[in-house]
Amino acid sequence: MTHTDHAPEDSRIAAFVYTGQGDAWQPSELSRGPWDPRAQHGGAPCGLLAHVAERAAPGPDWLLARLTVELVKPVPVAPLVTRVQVQSSRATVRVGIDLLAGDVVVARAHALLLHRQPLALPADLPADFPCASPRQLLPLPQDCREQVRIPGLPEGVSFYRNAVESRVAQGDTSQPGPSAAWFRLAVPLVHGVPNSPAMRAAAAADFGNGLSWVLPADRFLFANADMSLNLFRTPEGEWIGLRSATEAHGDGAGLTVSHLYDARGPIGLATQTLVLRERAAA
């Protein structure tokens, strides 16, 4: 996929990541991740679980403020089912979601939605989100051209190559260390459902550990066991920006922290706990 690609051009490739009927979900090959062709990229179920959480809200005037996804097992490219529990109050809706493959829970999500309430804020309110320096992620996506490419990841049809368009904003993703990039869902995440701002943010947030890799993918696995997203305002536009950094430790654990942006400025934060393992010798 070049930087100008959008939906898959090969008619044999699905033009969506999931089809859904009720609480049943069928992933397409566009859900595939980098570690195993039988398993999904974390961004695919994270985006799907954001959709399920929003669908559980009692109406349209609710903002997804937090989504924590525990990736209990590799999510297979196979039929899935969601089980949902909802607790509502006047100001909040809390949604618990189990994602199952057969009888096995493969992911679990906890979402917090807040009821939108217009406020007349003070004119002298501090303008800077303290954890999100710089105030804007520049260059903006229309001024970026290079696609995110992480050495050592396999080619072929996948979520990160065919379902998402990426544009590097800062850093060099072919080298280890912090980087920043813009991400856009290039196809509907769920067939027949518009990609919501929360779905876009959740799907993009899972790219932080790949964007800011510090261990070579041909020698190490650095899969995330979870993803926790906090949004303080609704993202605007199709592009979600990530400015990400990763810490790795010799005990086999790591942490990625990503600051999230849209073209206006900061929108929230995401963290990922990493499971670090050395690849078996071929």
N, C-alpha and C positions, 0 to 999 in steps of 0.2 A: 504494500500500500504506500503510495507516495503522499506527500503532504497535501495534495489537492484531492485525494480520494475521499469519498463519502460512503454511501451504501455499497455493499459488495457488488462488483460488476459481473461476476460469474453467476449466471442464473441458477446454478446448482446449489449455491450457498444461500441459506435462509436470510431474509431481510429483516430479521428480528431475533432477539435473544431467547425469549420465552413465548410460548402460547399458554393461555390459562383458561380453565373452566372451573368456576367456583373456587375451591381451595386446592385444586390440582394444577400442577405446572409441569410443562414439558420443555426442557431446555434444548436449544438447537446447538449445533457445533460452534456457533459464535460465542458460547459461554466458556469455551475451553481456556484453561490456564497454562502457565509456562512449565509446570513441574511434571505433569502427567497428562497425557491426552484424554484420559478417562475422567479427569477431575476438572472442576470449573475454576476459573479465575475468581478471586475473592470479590472483585468489583461487581460481578454479575449477581450473586446472591445478596450482596449488600444493597444494591439498587432495587432488587426484587422485594427485599424485606422492608425497605423504605416505602415502596408502593403498598404493601400489605398493611403497614402501620397507618398510612394516610387513608386507606380505604376503610379502616376501622373507626375513623373519626366521625362524630355525629353530624357533621356538616362541612362546608367548604372553608369556614373562617378559622382554621386551625393551622398553626405553624409547627412543623417538626423541629423541635429545639434540640433534642438529643436522640441519637441512635447508637446503641452499643450492640455489636454483633459478636458472638462467640462462635468461632469456626471450630466446632467440636471435632469433626472429622473432615477429610477431603470431601467436598460436595460433588457427588458424581454427575456426569452428563447422562442423566437417567431420570425417569419420572419422579416427581417430588410432590409432597403434600404439606400444607401449612395448617397448624392448629393455633388458634388465636384466643387470648383472654384480654378483656378490656375492663378497666376501672376508670370511671369518669367522675369529674366534679365540675363546678361551674367554670373553673379557670384552667384545668388540666385534664388531659386524657392520657392514661398510661396503658401501653399495649405490650403484652408479652406474646412472643411468637416462637413456636417450634417449627423448624423445617425438617421434614422427615423424608428419608429414602426407604421405602418399605416401612418397617417398624422401627428403624434406627434414626434417632435424632442426629442430624449432621451439622446443624447450626441452630443457634438460639439467639433471639434478639429481644431487647428491651427498648422501647421507644417512649419518649415524653413529648406530647404535643401541647402547645399553649394556645389558649383562645386569643385571637388578635384583638387588641384593645388600643384604639388611637389615643395618643398622649400628646399633650402640649408640653414639650420638654423645655427646660430653661435655655435661654439663648447663650449662656456662658458655660454650658455643659462641655467638659473636656472632649476634644474631638478625636483624640488618638486612642485606638485600641492598644493597650500597653504591650501586648505580646506580639503585635503584628507590624513590626518595623521592617521594611518601609511601608508607608501608608497605602501605596498602590503597587501592584505587581506590573512592572514594565520590562520590556515592551508589551503592549496589548496584543491579543492573538492575531489581529489582522496585520500586524507588523512583524510577525514571526514566521519562519519558513521551515526550519529543520524539525523533522519528526523525532520523537524519543526512540532511541535505539539502545538496548542494553546488551552488551556483548555476552555471548554464551547462551542466550535464550533460543529455543528452537523456532524454526520458520513454520509455516503452515497456517491453516485457518484457526483463529483464536479470538478471544474477546479483545485482547490488547492490540491485535493487528487489524482486525476487520470490523469490530463493533464500535471502536473508539478512534477518534482522530486526535492526534497530539501535536503540539507545537512547543519546542523548547524556547523558554524565555530567558533563562540565565543558567550559566554553567555549561558543562560538557557531559552529556549522559553516557558517552563512551568511556569516561574516566570515573574512578570512584570519588565520592564526596557529595556534599550538598548540591542540589540543583533546583530549578524552578521551571514549570511548564504549564501550559494550558491544555485542558482535556475537554472533549465534546463527544457526547453519544452520537454516533453517526447513523444509528438505526433505532427504531423503537425498542425499548427494553422489553416491553410486553406488547405482543401483537394486538393492535386495535386500541391501545391506550397511549395518549400523549405522554412524553417524558416530562414529569413534573420537576420543578427546581430541586426538591429534596431528592428525587431519584437521581438526578444528574450529580448532585453533590456527593451522595453516598457511593455511587459508582466510581467517581473520580478519586475520592478520598483513599480508596484502597490501593492506589498506584504509588503512594508515598514511598514505600520501602524499595520498590523497583527504581523509582526516579532518583533516589539518593543512595543507591547501593554502595556498599563499602567492601564487600567480599565478591570475588569473581564467581559468576554463576556456573562456570564450567567445573569449579572445584567445590563449591559450597551451595547448600540450600539455605535460603533465608525467607522462608514462608512465614506469613503472619498468622498467629493463632486467634487474633481478634482485631476489631476495628471499632474505635469509639469516636463518634462525630458529634460536635456541638456547634449549632448554628445560632447566631444571635439576630440574624435577619434573613429574609428570603432572598436567595441568589437571583440576580437579574441576567437574562440572556442565556444562550446555550453553553457558553464557555465557563468552565470552572478552573481557576488557577491554583496550583499547589507550589508552595515554597517549602521544601522538605529537607530534613537532615536525619541521619541514622547513627546510632551508637551501637557497637557490637562488643560483646565480652566473651572471654575465653571459657566461661562456664556454659556457653551454649544459648545465652539469651541476648536479645537486642531490643532496641526501642527506636521507633521512628516517630517524629513529631512533624506535622505538616500544618502550615498556616494556609487557610483557604481564602480565595479572592474571587470576585467577579470584576468586571471592568470598572466599577465604581470604587472598589476598595475591599477591605477585609469583610468576610462573612462568617468566619468561625475557625475552629481548630479540629484536628484529628490526630489520634495516636494509634499506634499499632505495636503490639507485643510480638517480637520475632522469635521463632524457633530456628536456631542456627545449627546446622549439621554439615559435616564433611561428606561429600559424595563418595560412594563406594568406587574403588578403582575398577576401571573397565576390564 
